[in-house]
Amino acid sequence: MKEVRQVQVDRRLARGLRLNAHKTMSTTAPIDTSLRPKRLIVGVKQQLGAPGEILVATGDRVRAGQKTVAAGEPPSAAMHAPLDGTVSAIEDRALPTGLGKAIVIEVDAVPGETVSSPPGYLDVTLLREAGIVGLGGAVFPTGDKVTYADHCPTLLINGAECEPYISCDDMLIRERAASIARGSVCLMELCDAHECIIAIESDKPEAFWAMTGALHELDDNRLSLAEVPTVYPAGGERQLIQVLTGLEVPVGSYPPELGYLCQNVATAAAVDDLVRTGVPLTHRVVTVTGEGVAQPRNVWAPIGTPIADLIAHCGGYTGDVARLIMGGSMMGLALPSDTIAITKATNCIVVETAEEIRGDFSERPCIRCGDCAYVCPATLLPQELYRHTVSHNWEQLEALHLNECIECGCCDVVCPSHILLTEHFRVAKRGARVHAEEVRRAERAADRFSEHERRLEAQLVAQRAQHETLKATARNPLDRAAALEAAKQRAAAKRGAPSES
């Protein structure tokens, strides 16, 4: 059996931060697979791209794995019922991204028999129909991403879980390394890749050795393993490519243009599940952690599980909880309530006490120290972006590549003035989109007005020409009669009626 090929990484992320990981509290126990909530709230649209048609109605019985929402126009992916039950409502519900349509399923007390079989083949359409999306957080439909990256030489499987608190990928690699390796081979064949590099951070030795053993067993020399330095946010797609290859993805470009396709380890495992069992994406591993929860752990959770059920399954709250965060402490989203349900994008729920969060949110004036620019992994100028964000200078923000900001929060951490730069940039991105749409509407209105003016001018020219013709023939009665007859014929032709001779 051949030795596992390892890619030597002698470089680290040029910018970024070394942060306290806070991961050990949720990695002491295996992934808990016993969660079965009484109710599921499954958002209809859980991926980047277009929503699809709802295939069920209130009162319908659904089976685990049954398709409930069809895939829409690309990019898109289908949705499925995670558990057996009855559809009790299809209505607007509070979702992590705001108010949206959701299918509410009352789960059966006793699970039914799972009926599924291996599909016998794998293509991008099957990935779309199975609802598989990127599970690293971006939730871009995997089938469409593979399509866009057709004939991509190198596949990168991202296990560099760099954000504090999140440990779902770490535990998944430890327990299902073989499944990740098999799924990686499937993805390689779909995108016609010649090699695959599985990247794991250096602070995850158990995961690294588990993957080493899995690659030994698989014995496919196209797959290799890379141990990358633990620097946040080395797990970002573009940042990982930079660490592994030294290449920077240019502004406005995408990794496949450089020959690299990135997929998350959980996505690879989901592809293997689909190929071996025919089961679509209905569950995912979610880290439930923080000082505010009694038993931090990783849970194999059905998509649509209310966060309150997750917390209760992990022993409940320990006391006075100050904040709930979906995602990690750096890029996560603060939640207003634990009644909100998890989605395919939910990799972590952090339950923070007052001691874990920042107490003073008062901002001071920017002192132009440049610390934010020094740590920005996207090599932007956050202090300049902030200046033009405050003044709503959309043209300058575009010139400074505001949309290249990955919202990692590094600038927030180092800012001595405690300016919430990332939140300012999020708001500015929304404002820039609104401004761009207003500009497009104004341009369309201007084009319509110009076209209207051209039509009026053409009509006026035609009327003047007709008037000059009639005026020139007015001196001769015969000519005038011929002109009037021609006008009558033209009018009759417009009406579709025969002219009078």
WONORNOR-V818914 format. One record per residue. N is the residue number from 1. RES is the residue in one letter. PHI is phi as a letter, one per 40 degrees, with the letter a starting at -180 (NA if undefined). PSI is psi in whole degrees, 0 to 359 (NA if undefined). OMEGA is omega in degrees with one decimal (999 if undefined). Layout:
N:RES:PHI:PSI:OMEGA
N:RES:PHI:PSI:OMEGA
This chain:
1:M:NA:135:-176.6
2:K:c:153:173.8
3:E:c:148:177.5
4:V:c:126:-179.6
5:R:c:130:179.5
6:Q:b:134:176.3
7:V:c:120:-179.8
8:Q:c:124:179.9
9:V:b:107:-177.7
10:D:b:19:178.5
11:R:b:157:175.6
12:R:b:167:178.6
13:L:c:128:-174.8
14:A:d:326:179.0
15:R:b:168:-176.6
16:G:h:194:-174.6
17:L:b:153:167.3
18:R:c:119:-172.8
19:L:b:156:172.7
20:N:c:123:-168.8
21:A:c:321:-177.5
22:H:f:37:-175.1
23:K:b:335:-171.5
24:T:c:334:-178.4
25:M:c:336:-177.6
26:S:b:6:-176.8
27:T:b:11:-178.9
28:T:c:344:-178.8
29:A:b:153:177.3
30:P:c:168:176.4
31:I:c:128:-179.0
32:D:c:122:-176.7
33:T:b:14:-172.0
34:S:c:1:-176.0
35:L:c:128:174.0
36:R:a:90:-177.7
37:P:c:160:179.8
38:K:c:336:-177.3
39:R:a:143:176.2
40:L:b:140:175.4
41:I:b:97:-170.5
42:V:b:109:177.8
43:G:c:140:-177.2
44:V:c:322:-178.9
45:K:b:112:-177.2
46:Q:b:24:180.0
47:Q:a:161:172.4
48:L:c:137:-179.7
49:G:h:195:-172.3
50:A:c:143:173.5
51:P:c:160:-179.9
52:G:b:184:-178.7
53:E:c:135:176.5
54:I:c:129:-173.1
55:L:b:359:-178.7
56:V:b:167:179.2
57:A:b:163:177.9
58:T:d:132:-178.5
59:G:g:348:-179.4
60:D:c:144:169.1
61:R:c:138:178.8
62:V:b:148:176.7
63:R:b:154:176.1
64:A:d:127:-178.9
65:G:g:355:179.6
66:Q:c:138:179.8
67:K:c:127:179.7
68:T:b:336:177.9
69:V:b:125:179.6
70:A:c:155:173.9
71:A:c:137:178.7
72:G:c:201:176.6
73:E:c:141:-178.5
74:P:d:143:-2.8
75:P:c:136:-179.2
76:S:a:170:177.9
77:A:a:151:-178.2
78:A:c:166:174.0
79:M:b:153:-176.8
80:H:b:158:175.3
81:A:c:124:-179.0
82:P:c:328:-176.3
83:L:b:163:175.3
84:D:c:144:177.6
85:G:i:196:-178.7
86:T:b:135:177.3
87:V:c:113:-178.5
88:S:c:340:179.8
89:A:a:151:168.1
90:I:b:105:-168.7
91:E:a:170:175.5
92:D:c:132:179.4
93:R:b:158:173.9
94:A:c:120:178.1
95:L:b:166:-179.1
96:P:d:329:-178.4
97:T:c:4:-179.0
98:G:h:193:-179.9
99:L:c:132:-179.1
100:G:a:164:179.9
101:K:c:136:-179.3
102:A:a:151:175.2
103:I:b:119:-179.5
104:V:c:124:-177.3
105:I:b:124:172.1
106:E:c:115:-170.5
107:V:c:139:176.1
108:D:c:144:179.6
109:A:c:325:-179.2
110:V:b:124:-179.0
111:P:c:143:177.4
112:G:c:177:179.9
113:E:c:129:179.1
114:T:c:124:179.9
115:V:b:107:178.1
116:S:a:160:179.8
117:S:a:152:178.8
118:P:d:138:-176.7
119:P:c:338:-179.9
120:G:g:357:178.5
121:Y:a:170:176.4
122:L:a:125:172.5
123:D:a:178:-174.4
124:V:c:328:177.7
125:T:c:319:178.4
126:L:c:321:177.5
127:L:c:318:178.3
128:R:c:315:-177.6
129:E:c:336:178.0
130:A:c:359:175.5
131:G:g:21:-176.4
132:I:c:127:-179.7
133:V:b:171:176.3
134:G:c:120:-174.6
135:L:c:12:174.9
136:G:c:353:178.8
137:G:h:331:-176.7
138:A:c:335:-179.8
139:V:f:38:172.7
140:F:c:133:-178.1
141:P:d:125:-173.2
142:T:c:319:179.7
143:G:d:318:179.8
144:D:c:324:179.0
145:K:c:319:177.1
146:V:c:321:178.5
147:T:c:315:-179.5
148:Y:c:335:-176.9
149:A:b:32:-178.0
150:D:d:140:-178.5
151:H:f:45:178.3
152:C:c:123:-172.4
153:P:c:324:-171.9
154:T:b:128:174.3
155:L:b:129:176.3
156:L:b:123:174.9
157:I:b:116:-168.8
158:N:c:109:172.2
159:G:b:18:179.3
160:A:c:81:-175.5
161:E:c:87:-165.7
162:C:c:340:-172.8
163:E:c:141:179.0
164:P:d:150:176.6
165:Y:g:326:-173.6
166:I:c:128:179.6
167:S:b:13:-176.0
168:C:c:320:179.7
169:D:c:321:177.0
170:D:d:309:-178.9
171:M:c:326:178.2
172:L:c:318:178.6
173:I:c:317:-179.6
174:R:d:319:-172.0
175:E:c:338:-174.7
176:R:b:41:-178.4
177:A:c:320:-179.3
178:A:c:320:178.6
179:S:c:320:178.1
180:I:c:318:-179.7
181:A:c:315:179.7
182:R:c:318:177.8
183:G:c:327:178.0
184:S:c:320:178.0
185:V:c:318:177.5
186:C:c:316:179.5
187:L:c:324:176.3
188:M:d:315:-178.1
189:E:c:326:-179.9
190:L:c:320:-177.4
191:C:c:8:176.4
192:D:f:40:179.8
193:A:c:149:179.4
194:H:c:337:-179.6
195:E:a:160:178.7
196:C:b:131:177.4
197:I:b:122:176.6
198:I:c:116:-174.1
199:A:b:129:178.9
200:I:b:139:-178.4
201:E:c:155:-174.1
202:S:c:345:179.2
203:D:c:15:-180.0
204:K:b:65:-175.8
205:P:c:324:179.6
206:E:c:317:178.7
207:A:c:321:-178.2
208:F:c:315:-178.0
209:W:c:329:175.0
210:A:c:317:178.6
211:M:c:324:176.0
212:T:d:315:178.1
213:G:c:320:-180.0
214:A:c:320:179.1
215:L:c:328:173.3
216:H:d:313:-177.8
217:E:c:321:-178.0
218:L:c:322:176.0
219:D:f:53:176.0
220:D:b:112:-173.1
221:N:c:359:174.9
222:R:c:343:-177.9
223:L:c:137:177.2
224:S:b:167:-174.0
225:L:b:138:178.8
226:A:b:134:175.7
227:E:b:115:-175.0
228:V:b:150:-179.7
229:P:c:149:-179.3
230:T:c:90:177.0
231:V:b:129:178.1
232:Y:c:134:2.1
233:P:b:69:-179.4
234:A:c:343:179.1
235:G:c:353:174.7
236:G:c:147:-175.1
237:E:d:308:-177.7
238:R:c:324:-179.4
239:Q:c:323:178.8
240:L:c:320:177.4
241:I:c:320:179.5
242:Q:c:318:-179.6
243:V:c:318:-175.2
244:L:c:325:-171.2
245:T:b:341:-173.9
246:G:g:359:-179.5
247:L:c:145:173.8
248:E:b:131:176.7
249:V:c:120:-176.7
250:P:c:156:176.4
251:V:c:132:-179.6
252:G:g:358:178.5
253:S:b:172:-179.7
254:Y:b:155:-176.2
255:P:d:321:179.6
256:P:d:336:177.8
257:E:c:339:175.4
258:L:c:359:177.9
259:G:g:18:-177.8
260:Y:b:134:173.2
261:L:b:126:-178.4
262:C:b:135:173.8
263:Q:b:151:-179.7
264:N:c:155:179.5
265:V:c:324:179.5
266:A:c:327:176.1
267:T:c:318:178.0
268:A:c:319:178.2
269:A:c:322:178.8
270:A:c:322:177.2
271:V:c:318:178.2
272:D:c:319:176.9
273:D:d:317:-179.5
274:L:c:315:-176.7
275:V:c:319:-174.0
276:R:c:328:-173.8
277:T:b:342:-175.9
278:G:g:5:-178.1
279:V:c:127:178.1
280:P:c:180:-179.4
281:L:c:106:179.4
282:T:b:345:-179.4
283:H:b:163:171.0
284:R:a:162:176.4
285:V:c:130:179.3
286:V:b:128:174.0
287:T:c:125:173.9
288:V:b:113:-168.9
289:T:a:180:-178.5
290:G:h:160:-179.9
291:E:c:345:-175.9
292:G:c:1:178.3
293:V:b:144:-170.9
294:A:c:317:-174.4
295:Q:b:82:178.6
296:P:d:137:-179.1
297:R:a:177:172.5
298:N:b:136:-172.8
299:V:b:134:171.3
300:W:c:100:-166.6
301:A:b:136:172.6
302:P:c:138:175.9
303:I:c:130:-178.3
304:G:h:1:177.8
305:T:c:126:174.7
306:P:c:142:-177.8
307:I:c:327:178.3
308:A:d:323:178.3
309:D:c:322:176.9
310:L:c:314:-179.1
311:I:c:316:179.7
312:A:c:322:179.8
313:H:c:335:179.4
314:C:c:27:174.3
315:G:g:356:178.4
316:G:g:182:-179.5
317:Y:c:150:-179.4
318:T:c:346:-177.4
319:G:i:226:-176.2
320:D:c:105:-179.6
321:V:c:129:-177.4
322:A:c:330:-175.3
323:R:a:144:170.6
324:L:b:131:-179.6
325:I:b:130:171.7
326:M:c:116:-171.8
327:G:h:192:179.5
328:G:c:179:-177.1
329:S:c:343:-177.8
330:M:c:312:-174.8
331:M:b:6:-176.9
332:G:c:170:-177.8
333:L:b:122:177.1
334:A:c:133:-175.2
335:L:b:145:179.1
336:P:c:341:-173.3
337:S:a:157:175.9
338:D:c:8:174.5
339:T:c:346:177.9
340:I:c:142:-176.9
341:A:c:157:178.1
342:I:c:158:177.6
343:T:b:183:176.5
344:K:c:336:-178.5
345:A:c:352:-173.5
346:T:c:107:177.6
347:N:b:347:-175.0
348:C:a:145:169.0
349:I:b:117:179.2
350:V:b:124:178.5
351:V:b:104:-172.4
352:E:b:142:171.2
353:T:c:173:-178.1
354:A:c:330:-178.0
355:E:c:340:-175.2
356:E:c:348:-173.4
357:I:b:163:177.7
358:R:c:131:-176.6
359:G:c:324:-175.4
360:D:b:117:179.8
361:F:b:16:178.5
362:S:c:129:-179.1
363:E:c:144:175.4
364:R:b:165:-179.5
365:P:c:146:176.8
366:C:c:131:-178.8
367:I:c:5:175.8
368:R:g:39:-177.7
369:C:c:332:179.1
370:G:g:4:179.9
371:D:c:324:-178.6
372:C:c:321:179.2
373:A:c:328:-178.4
374:Y:c:326:-176.2
375:V:b:352:-175.0
376:C:c:115:-178.2
377:P:c:343:177.7
378:A:c:6:179.8
379:T:f:42:176.8
380:L:c:180:176.5
381:L:b:84:-174.6
382:P:d:326:-179.5
383:Q:c:324:176.8
384:E:c:319:176.1
385:L:d:318:-179.9
386:Y:c:317:-179.1
387:R:c:316:-178.0
388:H:c:340:173.3
389:T:c:316:-179.6
390:V:c:324:-178.1
391:S:c:3:180.0
392:H:f:42:178.5
393:N:c:86:-171.8
394:W:c:325:-179.1
395:E:c:316:178.5
396:Q:c:323:178.2
397:L:c:322:176.8
398:E:c:319:179.3
399:A:c:330:178.8
400:L:c:7:174.4
401:H:g:53:178.3
402:L:d:320:-175.6
403:N:c:350:175.5
404:E:c:351:177.2
405:C:c:127:-178.7
406:I:c:5:175.6
407:E:f:42:-177.2
408:C:c:337:178.3
409:G:g:3:179.5
410:C:d:321:-178.7
411:C:c:326:177.5
412:D:c:318:-174.6
413:V:c:320:-173.3
414:V:c:351:-175.3
415:C:c:117:179.6
416:P:c:343:178.9
417:S:c:3:177.7
418:H:f:34:177.7
419:I:c:131:177.9
420:L:c:73:-172.5
421:L:c:317:-176.9
422:T:c:318:179.1
423:E:c:321:175.2
424:H:d:319:-177.9
425:F:c:324:176.3
426:R:c:313:179.6
427:V:c:319:-179.1
428:A:c:324:177.9
429:K:c:317:176.9
430:R:c:318:178.5
431:G:c:322:179.3
432:A:c:323:177.4
433:R:c:319:177.7
434:V:c:316:179.5
435:H:c:317:179.6
436:A:c:321:178.2
437:E:c:320:177.1
438:E:c:320:177.9
439:V:c:317:178.7
440:R:c:318:178.6
441:R:c:319:178.9
442:A:c:320:178.9
443:E:c:320:177.7
444:R:c:319:178.3
445:A:c:319:178.1
446:A:c:320:178.4
447:D:c:318:178.2
448:R:c:319:179.2
449:F:c:317:179.7
450:S:c:319:178.2
451:E:c:321:176.8
452:H:c:318:178.8
453:E:c:320:179.6
454:R:c:320:178.4
455:R:c:316:178.6
456:L:c:319:179.6
457:E:c:319:178.8
458:A:c:320:177.4
459:Q:c:319:179.7
460:L:c:319:178.1
461:V:c:318:179.8
462:A:c:320:178.7
463:Q:c:319:179.2
464:R:c:319:179.3
465:A:c:320:178.4
466:Q:c:320:179.2
467:H:c:318:179.7
468:E:c:323:178.7
469:T:c:313:178.6
470:L:c:322:-179.2
471:K:c:322:-178.9
472:A:c:328:-178.0
473:T:c:358:-176.1
474:A:c:337:-176.3
475:R:c:333:-177.0
476:N:b:116:-178.8
477:P:d:322:179.6
478:L:c:316:177.9
479:D:c:321:-179.2
480:R:c:319:179.1
481:A:c:319:179.0
482:A:c:321:179.8
483:A:c:319:178.6
484:L:c:321:178.8
485:E:c:319:178.7
486:A:c:321:178.1
487:A:c:319:178.6
488:K:c:320:179.4
489:Q:c:320:178.5
490:R:c:319:179.2
491:A:c:319:-179.8
492:A:c:323:179.9
493:A:c:323:177.5
494:K:c:323:-179.3
495:R:c:348:-176.9
496:G:g:13:-178.3
497:A:b:152:176.8
498:P:c:142:179.4
499:S:c:154:178.1
500:E:c:132:179.7
501:S:c:NA:999
